[in-house]
Amino acid sequence: MQEHLLIVGLGNPGEKYALTRHNIGFMILDRFVYAHHLTWDNDTRSQALYARLNHTKTSVFFLKPQTFMNLSGKSVAAFCKYHTISHILVIHDDLDLEFGAVRFKLGGSSGGHNGLKSIDSMWGNEYVRMRCGIGKPPLGEHKPKEQCVIEYVLGEFGAQERKRLEEICVYGVRALEFFIDNPSLGALQNAFNTKQVRNEQV
């Protein structure tokens, strides 16, 4: 049986969340699917939207869980139950990286990210991560830190950020194309780990 690569973008379903910082995983996958003329289909068993790319080396599935962020792992686990998945790459927003930074790593802590926590609880944490920096939220004087974080990740990118967001999405697509052609984390890190996505790189 052929093994497959699964690329998961994290986010929340619905127009309300479409342009929020927490949905950058969805945004990059949408850009990839559009660039490669693929289509999203609904998989009711895993409560997710999925697309498939038949590559010369392997078949690649792209997954957008529709369970809301906190239950992303439930969707991923259900999808993996019906497909032979050899490797997983998860695209997610990261508060610990400045906006515009993109880094790749294997495993490690969820860093408090509820989508990663959910996947870790259902699958384990040995998967590749595309960490897309969104920066830290401004802390309000009269608000708990946790509330500030929630409002920030569920808030939309600002006008100036959106100009950079397109560049980041293109950069993410190129990184995915590279990884699909050459599924080596070391090579991916050497080619695409960056402190800031710059105009000349996209």
Disulfide bonds with the S-S distance in Angstrom:
none
